């Protein structure tokens, strides 16, 4: 089988102009030509193009890609494995960033319309706007951010006090369970994690199990948020994180069983 440049462009989404450029710089030269001189691409050419696009997605320059692909000791499968590992790492990093966003919006509430006196009364020494600029710069365009800003902007002083009280009470129940030796994957601990997920949804934004899982990981990944739980009880951040992950696994298993 061989394919025209137009067919390759249609199938892959790469423009004809780009394919011509790849040929001109020796990155992807078609294996054949018609009698009239038109390019014809083989299956092996398409396989190389797939590798090129994978490395481009990962941010490699064309010169770097050419060097990598022309390594005589590296086969096609090795390139695919390398790209898979790099893309998986990127996905995990992006997922952690999303988790950081959600946690930032949870821990550092935005759009607070309180007087300075009311703010001090509600939050004490804690400054809820401490990371607001950083969070808005990184995630200000997301739906979750918009939802949280919209909802919290209308909260009164009493709303904030009730929200913080509920969060502290929930942390206290987590700490009691941990001190009592309740495993993080026990039903009682997972039920507390589910309550925590619903608490976020009720006060800030819709918190899916996947988002909640990201929050649980962030409680250990970011020392600022670890400290938030550790001030209630040493080891609580790890306990809450483990309970959240166990609860997300429980929900996933229940969903699979329902199917």
C-alpha positions in Angstrom: 0.0 0.0 0.0 1.1 3.5 -0.7 -0.7 6.8 -0.1 -0.7 10.2 -1.8 0.3 13.3 0.2 -3.3 14.4 0.1 -4.5 11.2 1.6 -1.9 11.3 4.3 -2.8 14.9 5.1 -6.5 14.0 5.3 -5.9 11.0 7.6 -3.4 12.5 10.0 -4.5 16.1 10.1 -1.0 17.3 9.1 -1.1 19.8 6.3 0.3 19.1 2.9 2.7 22.1 3.3 4.0 20.5 6.5 4.6 17.2 4.9 6.5 18.9 2.1 8.6 20.7 4.7 9.3 17.4 6.5 10.5 16.0 3.1 12.6 19.0 2.3 14.5 18.8 5.7 14.9 15.0 5.5 12.7 14.3 8.5 10.1 12.3 6.6 10.9 11.6 3.0 8.3 9.4 1.1 9.5 6.0 0.1 8.2 6.3 -3.4 7.2 8.6 -6.2 4.9 8.3 -9.2 6.1 8.5 -12.7 4.9 12.1 -12.6 7.0 12.8 -9.5 4.2 12.9 -6.9 5.0 11.7 -3.4 3.8 8.2 -2.3 4.0 7.3 1.4 4.3 3.7 2.6 3.0 2.2 5.9 6.5 2.5 7.3 6.4 6.2 6.4 3.2 6.6 8.2 4.6 4.9 11.2 7.5 7.3 11.3 5.1 10.2 10.9 3.2 8.9 14.0 6.5 9.0 15.9 7.2 12.5 14.7 3.8 13.7 15.8 4.2 12.1 19.2 7.5 13.8 19.8 6.2 17.1 18.5 3.3 16.9 21.0 5.9 16.4 23.7 7.7 19.6 22.7 10.7 18.2 20.9 12.3 20.4 18.1 12.4 18.9 14.6 16.1 18.7 14.7 15.9 16.7 18.0 13.3 14.4 16.5 15.4 13.7 13.5 18.3 12.7 15.7 16.2 10.5 18.0 14.4 8.7 15.1 17.7 8.0 13.3 19.3 6.3 16.2 20.2 2.9 14.7 19.8 1.0 18.0 16.3 2.2 18.7 13.3 0.4 17.2 9.7 1.5 16.6 8.5 -0.2 19.8 11.1 1.5 21.9 10.0 4.9 20.5 6.4 4.1 21.3 7.3 3.1 24.8 9.3 6.2 25.4 6.5 8.4 24.1 4.0 6.5 26.2 6.0 7.1 29.3 6.6 10.8 28.6 2.9 11.4 27.8 1.8 9.5 30.9 4.1 11.6 33.0 2.6 14.8 31.5 -0.9 13.5 32.1 0.0 12.9 35.8 1.5 16.4 36.0 -1.5 18.0 34.5 -3.8 16.0 36.8 -1.8 17.2 39.8 -2.1 20.8 38.5 -5.9 20.4 38.3 -5.9 19.0 41.8 -3.8 21.9 43.0 -6.4 24.3 41.5 -9.3 22.6 43.2 -7.5 22.5 46.5 -6.4 26.1 46.2 -10.0 27.1 45.7 -11.1 25.0 48.6 -8.4 26.1 51.1 -8.1 29.7 50.0 -11.6 31.0 49.3 -12.0 33.7 46.7 -14.2 36.6 46.1 -14.8 37.3 49.8 -17.0 40.4 50.3 -16.4 41.1 54.0 -15.1 44.2 55.9 -11.6 44.0 57.3 -13.2 43.5 60.8 -15.4 40.7 59.6 -12.6 39.0 57.8 -10.5 38.9 60.9 -13.4 37.7 63.0 -14.0 34.8 60.5 -10.5 33.8 59.5 -8.3 35.1 62.3 -4.6 34.9 61.3 -5.4 32.9 58.2 -5.3 35.0 55.0 -7.7 33.5 52.5 -6.4 35.7 49.7 -2.7 34.7 50.2 -2.6 32.6 47.1 -5.4 34.2 45.2 -3.2 36.0 42.6 -1.2 32.9 41.9 -4.3 30.7 41.5 -6.1 33.2 39.3 -3.1 33.6 37.0 -2.9 29.8 36.5 -6.5 28.7 36.5 -8.7 31.8 36.2 -10.3 30.6 33.0 -11.6 27.2 34.3 -15.3 26.4 34.9 -14.6 25.4 38.5 -12.9 28.7 39.2 -15.8 30.6 37.7 -18.3 28.5 39.7 -16.4 29.0 43.0 -16.0 32.7 42.4 -19.7 33.1 41.6 -20.9 31.1 44.6 -18.5 32.5 47.2 -19.0 36.1 46.1 -22.5 36.0 47.6 -21.6 34.5 50.9 -22.2 36.5 54.1 -20.1 36.5 57.2 -22.4 33.9 58.7 -22.0 31.7 55.6 -18.2 31.8 55.9 -18.3 31.0 59.6 -20.7 28.1 59.0 -18.5 26.8 56.2 -15.3 26.9 58.3 -17.1 25.3 61.3 -18.3 22.4 59.2 -14.8 21.9 57.8 -13.2 21.9 61.2 -15.8 19.5 62.6 -15.2 17.2 59.7 -11.4 17.3 60.3 -12.1 16.6 63.9 -14.1 13.4 63.0 -11.3 12.3 60.7 -8.8 12.8 63.6 -11.0 10.8 66.0 -11.2 7.9 63.6 -7.4 8.0 63.0 -6.7 8.0 66.8 -9.2 5.2 67.3 -7.2 3.0 64.8 -9.8 2.9 62.1 -8.0 2.0 58.8 -8.2 4.6 56.1 -9.9 2.0 53.8 -12.5 1.1 56.4 -16.1 2.0 55.6 -16.2 4.5 58.4 -13.2 6.4 57.1 -14.4 6.2 53.5 -17.8 7.6 54.6 -16.0 10.6 56.1 -14.2 11.0 52.8 -17.5 11.0 51.0 -18.8 13.6 53.4 -15.7 15.7 52.6 -16.4 15.4 48.9 -19.9 16.5 49.3 -18.8 19.3 51.6 -16.7 20.7 48.7 -19.5 20.3 46.3 -21.9 22.0 48.6 -19.8 25.0 49.3 -17.5 25.5 46.3 -17.8 23.6 43.1 -18.9 20.2 41.8 -16.2 17.8 43.1 -16.2 14.5 41.1 -14.4 11.5 42.4 -11.6 12.1 40.0 -11.2 15.6 41.2 -11.4 14.5 44.8 -8.7 11.9 44.2 -6.5 14.7 42.9 -7.2 16.7 46.1 -6.2 13.7 48.2 -2.9 13.4 46.5 -2.3 17.2 46.8 -2.8 17.0 50.6 0.6 15.2 50.7 2.3 16.7 47.6 2.0 20.4 48.8 3.5 21.1 52.2 1.1 24.1 52.7 -1.9 21.8 52.6 -0.3 19.1 54.5 0.3 21.6 57.3 -3.4 22.5 57.3 -4.3 19.0 58.4 -1.3 18.4 60.5 -2.3 21.3 62.8 -5.3 19.3 63.8 -3.4 16.0 64.4 0.0 14.7 63.3 -0.4 12.3 60.4 -3.9 13.5 59.6 -3.0 14.7 56.1 -1.9 11.2 55.1 -4.9 9.6 56.7 -7.4 11.9 55.0 -5.6 11.4 51.7 -5.7 7.6 52.0 -9.4 7.7 52.9 -10.2 9.9 49.9 -8.3 7.6 47.5 -10.0 4.5 49.1 -13.4 6.2 48.7 -12.8 7.0 45.1 -11.8 3.4 44.5 -15.0 2.2 46.2 -17.1 4.4 44.0 -15.3 3.2 40.9 -15.8 -0.4 41.9 -19.5 0.2 42.6 -19.9 1.8 39.2 -18.2 -1.2 37.5 -20.4 -3.6 39.4 -23.5 -1.7 38.3 -22.5 -2.2 34.7 
